[in-house]
Each structure stands twice: as C-alpha cells, then as structure tokens.
C-alpha cells in the first residue's frame, strides 16, 4: 500500500489554514505521521505500540505502565 492509498486524519482542532498540526494514517502494519503544512516532506512511521504509548503520554502528561516513555532528569 502506498502513502497515497491511505486515509490521513487531521485533528478537528487544526485551523482551516492547516498550520501547527500533524496528520496521522493508521495502517495494518504501522502508524504514519506527517506535517500537515508541508505534505511534500516524507512521513515517518511508528509501530502501533509505540504510537499508543505516545498518545497516552501526550494525553496524560506523564508516562504510564511498563515500558513507558522515559523522562529526562537533571544531572
């Protein structure tokens, strides 16, 4: 499946100009992410588990569960 054959979703919070947002396409094998204001740039791909961890971290503002996203600590 090529990138042009998948459906891209953009947040309803994105403005009509499409700035400051990403688009996400969920495929069977992975999740694709791209910059909504520069579609000519390549998307990056992440596994479903990694995407789920990122969304959980973003939604809750902290890491949750085993294998959570590590946080930086001052030295």
Biopython code that builds the backbone (N, CA, C, O; Angstrom):
import numpy as np
from Bio.PDB.StructureBuilder import StructureBuilder

atoms = [
    (1, "UNK", "N", (0.849, -1.175, 0.000)),
    (1, "UNK", "CA", (0.000, 0.000, 0.000)),
    (1, "UNK", "C", (0.894, 1.238, 0.000)),
    (1, "UNK", "O", (1.785, 1.361, 0.841)),
    (2, "UNK", "N", (0.661, 2.148, -0.934)),
    (2, "UNK", "CA", (1.460, 3.371, -0.994)),
    (2, "UNK", "C", (0.860, 4.441, -0.097)),
    (2, "UNK", "O", (-0.287, 4.331, 0.336)),
    (3, "UNK", "N", (1.648, 5.485, 0.182)),
    (3, "UNK", "CA", (1.188, 6.569, 1.048)),
    (3, "UNK", "C", (-0.025, 7.282, 0.452)),
    (3, "UNK", "O", (-0.835, 7.836, 1.195)),
    (4, "UNK", "N", (-0.165, 7.279, -0.869)),
    (4, "UNK", "CA", (-1.310, 7.957, -1.484)),
    (4, "UNK", "C", (-2.592, 7.139, -1.361)),
    (4, "UNK", "O", (-3.679, 7.662, -1.606)),
    (5, "UNK", "N", (-2.483, 5.870, -0.986)),
    (5, "UNK", "CA", (-3.650, 4.998, -0.872)),
    (5, "UNK", "C", (-4.198, 4.896, 0.543)),
    (5, "UNK", "O", (-5.180, 4.188, 0.766)),
    (6, "UNK", "N", (-3.597, 5.575, 1.494)),
    (6, "UNK", "CA", (-4.093, 5.519, 2.863)),
    (6, "UNK", "C", (-4.835, 6.807, 3.195)),
    (6, "UNK", "O", (-4.606, 7.842, 2.568)),
    (7, "UNK", "N", (-5.720, 6.743, 4.177)),
    (7, "UNK", "CA", (-6.511, 7.907, 4.565)),
    (7, "UNK", "C", (-5.833, 8.627, 5.725)),
    (7, "UNK", "O", (-5.539, 8.029, 6.761)),
    (8, "UNK", "N", (-5.594, 9.906, 5.534)),
    (8, "UNK", "CA", (-4.936, 10.731, 6.547)),
    (8, "UNK", "C", (-5.980, 11.453, 7.378)),
    (8, "UNK", "O", (-6.933, 12.012, 6.835)),
    (9, "UNK", "N", (-5.807, 11.443, 8.690)),
    (9, "UNK", "CA", (-6.698, 12.133, 9.630)),
    (9, "UNK", "C", (-5.974, 13.351, 10.197)),
    (9, "UNK", "O", (-4.780, 13.298, 10.491)),
    (10, "UNK", "N", (-6.709, 14.438, 10.344)),
    (10, "UNK", "CA", (-6.168, 15.642, 10.964)),
    (10, "UNK", "C", (-7.094, 16.046, 12.098)),
    (10, "UNK", "O", (-8.310, 15.889, 11.990)),
    (11, "UNK", "N", (-6.544, 16.557, 13.167)),
    (11, "UNK", "CA", (-7.321, 16.960, 14.334)),
    (11, "UNK", "C", (-8.382, 17.992, 13.979)),
    (11, "UNK", "O", (-8.160, 18.865, 13.141)),
    (12, "UNK", "N", (-9.528, 17.881, 14.623)),
    (12, "UNK", "CA", (-10.584, 18.878, 14.447)),
    (12, "UNK", "C", (-10.167, 20.214, 15.059)),
    (12, "UNK", "O", (-10.797, 21.236, 14.790)),
    (13, "UNK", "N", (-9.123, 20.220, 15.871)),
    (13, "UNK", "CA", (-8.606, 21.454, 16.462)),
    (13, "UNK", "C", (-7.701, 22.215, 15.495)),
    (13, "UNK", "O", (-7.343, 23.363, 15.758)),
    (14, "UNK", "N", (-7.332, 21.589, 14.388)),
    (14, "UNK", "CA", (-6.480, 22.249, 13.411)),
    (14, "UNK", "C", (-7.260, 23.375, 12.741)),
    (14, "UNK", "O", (-8.457, 23.244, 12.488)),
    (15, "UNK", "N", (-6.583, 24.471, 12.456)),
    (15, "UNK", "CA", (-7.255, 25.600, 11.814)),
    (15, "UNK", "C", (-7.471, 25.323, 10.333)),
    (15, "UNK", "O", (-6.916, 24.372, 9.781)),
    (16, "UNK", "N", (-8.275, 26.154, 9.700)),
    (16, "UNK", "CA", (-8.560, 25.998, 8.275)),
    (16, "UNK", "C", (-7.291, 26.121, 7.434)),
    (16, "UNK", "O", (-7.206, 25.545, 6.349)),
    (17, "UNK", "N", (-6.313, 26.863, 7.924)),
    (17, "UNK", "CA", (-5.051, 27.007, 7.203)),
    (17, "UNK", "C", (-4.185, 25.750, 7.322)),
    (17, "UNK", "O", (-3.225, 25.591, 6.567)),
    (18, "UNK", "N", (-4.507, 24.871, 8.247)),
    (18, "UNK", "CA", (-3.779, 23.617, 8.401)),
    (18, "UNK", "C", (-2.441, 23.741, 9.095)),
    (18, "UNK", "O", (-1.626, 22.820, 9.044)),
    (19, "UNK", "N", (-2.206, 24.875, 9.746)),
    (19, "UNK", "CA", (-0.910, 25.063, 10.390)),
    (19, "UNK", "C", (-0.860, 24.422, 11.773)),
    (19, "UNK", "O", (-1.890, 24.158, 12.394)),
    (20, "UNK", "N", (0.350, 24.183, 12.233)),
    (20, "UNK", "CA", (0.582, 23.650, 13.582)),
    (20, "UNK", "C", (-0.131, 22.332, 13.842)),
    (20, "UNK", "O", (-0.690, 22.131, 14.921)),
    (21, "UNK", "N", (-0.117, 21.455, 12.888)),
    (21, "UNK", "CA", (-0.816, 20.192, 13.077)),
    (21, "UNK", "C", (-0.081, 19.073, 12.348)),
    (21, "UNK", "O", (0.709, 19.308, 11.433)),
    (22, "UNK", "N", (-0.362, 17.874, 12.776)),
    (22, "UNK", "CA", (0.122, 16.700, 12.067)),
    (22, "UNK", "C", (-1.076, 15.962, 11.497)),
    (22, "UNK", "O", (-2.214, 16.177, 11.916)),
    (23, "UNK", "N", (-0.809, 15.105, 10.552)),
    (23, "UNK", "CA", (-1.814, 14.194, 10.033)),
    (23, "UNK", "C", (-1.344, 12.787, 10.353)),
    (23, "UNK", "O", (-0.145, 12.509, 10.350)),
    (24, "UNK", "N", (-2.286, 11.906, 10.627)),
    (24, "UNK", "CA", (-1.981, 10.539, 11.023)),
    (24, "UNK", "C", (-2.766, 9.582, 10.138)),
    (24, "UNK", "O", (-3.949, 9.796, 9.872)),
    (25, "UNK", "N", (-2.107, 8.540, 9.690)),
    (25, "UNK", "CA", (-2.755, 7.487, 8.916)),
    (25, "UNK", "C", (-2.465, 6.156, 9.607)),
    (25, "UNK", "O", (-1.307, 5.777, 9.781)),
    (26, "UNK", "N", (-3.518, 5.460, 9.993)),
    (26, "UNK", "CA", (-3.362, 4.176, 10.670)),
    (26, "UNK", "C", (-3.495, 3.073, 9.626)),
    (26, "UNK", "O", (-4.538, 2.928, 8.989)),
    (27, "UNK", "N", (-2.437, 2.307, 9.462)),
    (27, "UNK", "CA", (-2.425, 1.187, 8.530)),
    (27, "UNK", "C", (-2.337, -0.111, 9.328)),
    (27, "UNK", "O", (-2.166, -0.089, 10.547)),
    (28, "UNK", "N", (-2.454, -1.225, 8.641)),
    (28, "UNK", "CA", (-2.440, -2.518, 9.318)),
    (28, "UNK", "C", (-1.113, -2.768, 10.033)),
    (28, "UNK", "O", (-1.101, -3.284, 11.151)),
    (29, "UNK", "N", (-0.006, -2.409, 9.405)),
    (29, "UNK", "CA", (1.301, -2.703, 9.985)),
    (29, "UNK", "C", (1.858, -1.604, 10.879)),
    (29, "UNK", "O", (2.680, -1.884, 11.752)),
    (30, "UNK", "N", (1.428, -0.354, 10.679)),
    (30, "UNK", "CA", (2.048, 0.756, 11.409)),
    (30, "UNK", "C", (1.178, 2.004, 11.353)),
    (30, "UNK", "O", (0.118, 2.020, 10.726)),
    (31, "UNK", "N", (1.652, 3.045, 12.021)),
    (31, "UNK", "CA", (1.003, 4.353, 12.003)),
    (31, "UNK", "C", (1.962, 5.317, 11.312)),
    (31, "UNK", "O", (3.145, 5.375, 11.649)),
    (32, "UNK", "N", (1.447, 6.074, 10.344)),
    (32, "UNK", "CA", (2.245, 7.039, 9.598)),
    (32, "UNK", "C", (1.886, 8.434, 10.083)),
    (32, "UNK", "O", (0.719, 8.724, 10.343)),
    (33, "UNK", "N", (2.885, 9.293, 10.203)),
    (33, "UNK", "CA", (2.685, 10.651, 10.719)),
    (33, "UNK", "C", (3.388, 11.623, 9.775)),
    (33, "UNK", "O", (4.521, 11.383, 9.357)),
    (34, "UNK", "N", (2.701, 12.736, 9.438)),
    (34, "UNK", "CA", (3.318, 13.746, 8.581)),
    (34, "UNK", "C", (2.902, 15.150, 9.010)),
    (34, "UNK", "O", (1.923, 15.328, 9.735)),
    (35, "UNK", "N", (3.652, 16.126, 8.557)),
    (35, "UNK", "CA", (3.406, 17.537, 8.840)),
    (35, "UNK", "C", (2.308, 18.031, 7.904)),
    (35, "UNK", "O", (2.456, 17.944, 6.685)),
    (36, "UNK", "N", (1.212, 18.547, 8.449)),
    (36, "UNK", "CA", (0.083, 18.965, 7.618)),
    (36, "UNK", "C", (0.384, 20.197, 6.775)),
    (36, "UNK", "O", (-0.302, 20.437, 5.782)),
    (37, "UNK", "N", (1.381, 20.979, 7.141)),
    (37, "UNK", "CA", (1.668, 22.182, 6.367)),
    (37, "UNK", "C", (2.758, 21.976, 5.315)),
    (37, "UNK", "O", (3.056, 22.894, 4.551)),
    (38, "UNK", "N", (3.349, 20.794, 5.266)),
    (38, "UNK", "CA", (4.381, 20.508, 4.272)),
    (38, "UNK", "C", (4.263, 19.050, 3.827)),
    (38, "UNK", "O", (5.069, 18.204, 4.216)),
    (39, "UNK", "N", (3.259, 18.772, 3.015)),
    (39, "UNK", "CA", (2.967, 17.396, 2.603)),
    (39, "UNK", "C", (4.025, 16.814, 1.673)),
    (39, "UNK", "O", (4.056, 15.602, 1.461)),
    (40, "UNK", "N", (4.887, 17.655, 1.116)),
    (40, "UNK", "CA", (5.942, 17.163, 0.237)),
    (40, "UNK", "C", (7.049, 16.461, 1.026)),
    (40, "UNK", "O", (7.782, 15.639, 0.475)),
    (41, "UNK", "N", (7.166, 16.782, 2.293)),
    (41, "UNK", "CA", (8.178, 16.133, 3.135)),
    (41, "UNK", "C", (7.731, 14.711, 3.452)),
    (41, "UNK", "O", (6.532, 14.437, 3.507)),
    (42, "UNK", "N", (8.670, 13.816, 3.659)),
    (42, "UNK", "CA", (8.286, 12.430, 3.945)),
    (42, "UNK", "C", (7.638, 12.275, 5.322)),
    (42, "UNK", "O", (7.939, 13.007, 6.264)),
    (43, "UNK", "N", (6.753, 11.312, 5.398)),
    (43, "UNK", "CA", (6.132, 10.949, 6.678)),
    (43, "UNK", "C", (7.099, 10.041, 7.431)),
    (43, "UNK", "O", (8.014, 9.470, 6.837)),
    (44, "UNK", "N", (6.893, 9.912, 8.736)),
    (44, "UNK", "CA", (7.641, 8.890, 9.467)),
    (44, "UNK", "C", (6.656, 7.837, 9.943)),
    (44, "UNK", "O", (5.458, 8.093, 10.060)),
    (45, "UNK", "N", (7.171, 6.670, 10.210)),
    (45, "UNK", "CA", (6.342, 5.528, 10.564)),
    (45, "UNK", "C", (6.738, 5.022, 11.939)),
    (45, "UNK", "O", (7.918, 4.970, 12.283)),
    (46, "UNK", "N", (5.733, 4.650, 12.720)),
    (46, "UNK", "CA", (5.958, 4.126, 14.063)),
    (46, "UNK", "C", (5.024, 2.930, 14.259)),
    (46, "UNK", "O", (3.941, 2.886, 13.676)),
    (47, "UNK", "N", (5.435, 1.981, 15.063)),
    (47, "UNK", "CA", (4.593, 0.824, 15.344)),
    (47, "UNK", "C", (3.369, 1.204, 16.171)),
    (47, "UNK", "O", (3.346, 2.255, 16.811)),
    (48, "UNK", "N", (2.362, 0.351, 16.153)),
    (48, "UNK", "CA", (1.127, 0.615, 16.897)),
    (48, "UNK", "C", (1.378, 0.766, 18.396)),
    (48, "UNK", "O", (0.786, 1.633, 19.038)),
    (49, "UNK", "N", (2.246, -0.067, 18.955)),
    (49, "UNK", "CA", (2.523, 0.014, 20.391)),
    (49, "UNK", "C", (3.202, 1.338, 20.741)),
    (49, "UNK", "O", (2.833, 1.988, 21.719)),
    (50, "UNK", "N", (4.185, 1.730, 19.946)),
    (50, "UNK", "CA", (4.869, 2.994, 20.181)),
    (50, "UNK", "C", (3.938, 4.186, 20.046)),
    (50, "UNK", "O", (4.013, 5.129, 20.834)),
    (51, "UNK", "N", (3.057, 4.147, 19.047)),
    (51, "UNK", "CA", (2.092, 5.237, 18.868)),
    (51, "UNK", "C", (1.134, 5.303, 20.059)),
    (51, "UNK", "O", (0.813, 6.389, 20.541)),
    (52, "UNK", "N", (0.687, 4.156, 20.525)),
    (52, "UNK", "CA", (-0.206, 4.122, 21.681)),
    (52, "UNK", "C", (0.449, 4.710, 22.920)),
    (52, "UNK", "O", (-0.193, 5.427, 23.687)),
    (53, "UNK", "N", (1.724, 4.408, 23.116)),
    (53, "UNK", "CA", (2.452, 4.971, 24.257)),
    (53, "UNK", "C", (2.578, 6.486, 24.130)),
    (53, "UNK", "O", (2.408, 7.214, 25.108)),
    (54, "UNK", "N", (2.877, 6.955, 22.924)),
    (54, "UNK", "CA", (2.993, 8.394, 22.705)),
    (54, "UNK", "C", (1.668, 9.098, 22.986)),
    (54, "UNK", "O", (1.645, 10.117, 23.676)),
    (55, "UNK", "N", (0.579, 8.571, 22.464)),
    (55, "UNK", "CA", (-0.735, 9.189, 22.670)),
    (55, "UNK", "C", (-1.097, 9.201, 24.150)),
    (55, "UNK", "O", (-1.610, 10.200, 24.654)),
    (56, "UNK", "N", (-0.835, 8.103, 24.849)),
    (56, "UNK", "CA", (-1.113, 8.049, 26.280)),
    (56, "UNK", "C", (-0.292, 9.090, 27.028)),
    (56, "UNK", "O", (-0.807, 9.785, 27.904)),
    (57, "UNK", "N", (0.984, 9.194, 26.680)),
    (57, "UNK", "CA", (1.860, 10.172, 27.325)),
    (57, "UNK", "C", (1.374, 11.591, 27.053)),
    (57, "UNK", "O", (1.334, 12.420, 27.963)),
    (58, "UNK", "N", (1.003, 11.873, 25.804)),
    (58, "UNK", "CA", (0.528, 13.211, 25.439)),
    (58, "UNK", "C", (-0.795, 13.541, 26.126)),
    (58, "UNK", "O", (-1.011, 14.681, 26.538)),
    (59, "UNK", "N", (-1.664, 12.569, 26.250)),
    (59, "UNK", "CA", (-2.984, 12.801, 26.844)),
    (59, "UNK", "C", (-2.917, 12.994, 28.351)),
    (59, "UNK", "O", (-3.703, 13.754, 28.916)),
    (60, "UNK", "N", (-1.987, 12.315, 29.003)),
    (60, "UNK", "CA", (-1.939, 12.331, 30.463)),
    (60, "UNK", "C", (-0.774, 13.137, 31.026)),
    (60, "UNK", "O", (-0.712, 13.374, 32.232)),
    (61, "UNK", "N", (0.144, 13.558, 30.170)),
    (61, "UNK", "CA", (1.264, 14.377, 30.613)),
    (61, "UNK", "C", (2.292, 13.644, 31.443)),
    (61, "UNK", "O", (3.138, 14.270, 32.082)),
    (62, "UNK", "N", (2.230, 12.336, 31.441)),
    (62, "UNK", "CA", (3.206, 11.555, 32.201)),
    (62, "UNK", "C", (3.259, 10.142, 31.622)),
    (62, "UNK", "O", (2.325, 9.691, 30.960)),
    (63, "UNK", "N", (4.349, 9.471, 31.879)),
    (63, "UNK", "CA", (4.498, 8.096, 31.424)),
    (63, "UNK", "C", (3.622, 7.181, 32.267)),
    (63, "UNK", "O", (3.438, 7.407, 33.463)),
    (64, "UNK", "N", (3.085, 6.147, 31.630)),
    (64, "UNK", "CA", (2.225, 5.202, 32.343)),
    (64, "UNK", "C", (2.608, 3.780, 31.985)),
    (64, "UNK", "O", (2.863, 3.478, 30.819)),
    (65, "UNK", "N", (2.649, 2.919, 32.961)),
    (65, "UNK", "CA", (2.827, 1.497, 32.726)),
    (65, "UNK", "C", (4.245, 1.079, 32.386)),
    (65, "UNK", "O", (5.147, 1.903, 32.241)),
    (66, "UNK", "N", (4.410, -0.236, 32.262)),
    (66, "UNK", "CA", (5.710, -0.804, 31.941)),
    (66, "UNK", "C", (6.140, -0.356, 30.559)),
    (66, "UNK", "O", (5.319, -0.259, 29.646)),
    (67, "UNK", "N", (7.408, -0.088, 30.406)),
    (67, "UNK", "CA", (7.930, 0.323, 29.113)),
    (67, "UNK", "C", (7.521, 1.728, 28.725)),
    (67, "UNK", "O", (7.511, 2.066, 27.542)),
    (68, "UNK", "N", (7.185, 2.547, 29.698)),
    (68, "UNK", "CA", (6.732, 3.905, 29.422)),
    (68, "UNK", "C", (7.842, 4.752, 28.836)),
    (68, "UNK", "O", (9.017, 4.387, 28.870)),
    (69, "UNK", "N", (7.446, 5.879, 28.304)),
    (69, "UNK", "CA", (8.401, 6.815, 27.736)),
    (69, "UNK", "C", (9.286, 7.353, 28.850)),
    (69, "UNK", "O", (8.768, 7.860, 29.845)),
    (70, "UNK", "N", (10.607, 7.258, 28.714)),
    (70, "UNK", "CA", (11.480, 7.780, 29.767)),
    (70, "UNK", "C", (11.439, 9.298, 29.801)),
    (70, "UNK", "O", (11.222, 9.945, 28.777)),
    (71, "UNK", "N", (11.644, 9.853, 30.961)),
    (71, "UNK", "CA", (11.682, 11.304, 31.105)),
    (71, "UNK", "C", (13.093, 11.735, 31.455)),
    (71, "UNK", "O", (13.828, 10.994, 32.108)),
    (72, "UNK", "N", (13.470, 12.913, 31.029)),
    (72, "UNK", "CA", (14.800, 13.438, 31.328)),
    (72, "UNK", "C", (14.832, 13.935, 32.761)),
    (72, "UNK", "O", (13.854, 14.492, 33.261)),
    (73, "UNK", "N", (15.950, 13.731, 33.408)),
    (73, "UNK", "CA", (16.111, 14.245, 34.767)),
    (73, "UNK", "C", (17.387, 15.072, 34.818)),
    (73, "UNK", "O", (18.358, 14.747, 34.134)),
    (74, "UNK", "N", (17.402, 16.132, 35.614)),
    (74, "UNK", "CA", (18.607, 16.963, 35.692)),
    (74, "UNK", "C", (19.761, 16.194, 36.322)),
    (74, "UNK", "O", (19.546, 15.334, 37.177)),
    (75, "UNK", "N", (20.961, 16.497, 35.908)),
    (75, "UNK", "CA", (22.164, 15.836, 36.453)),
    (75, "UNK", "C", (22.538, 16.414, 37.778)),
    (75, "UNK", "O", (23.520, 15.984, 38.383)),
]
sb = StructureBuilder()
sb.init_structure("model")
sb.init_model(0)
sb.init_chain("A")
sb.init_seg("    ")
for serial, (resi, resn, name, xyz) in enumerate(atoms, 1):
    if name == "N":
        sb.init_residue(resn, " ", resi, " ")
    sb.init_atom(name, np.array(xyz, "f"), 0.0, 1.0, " ", f" {name:<3s}", serial, name[0])
structure = sb.get_structure()
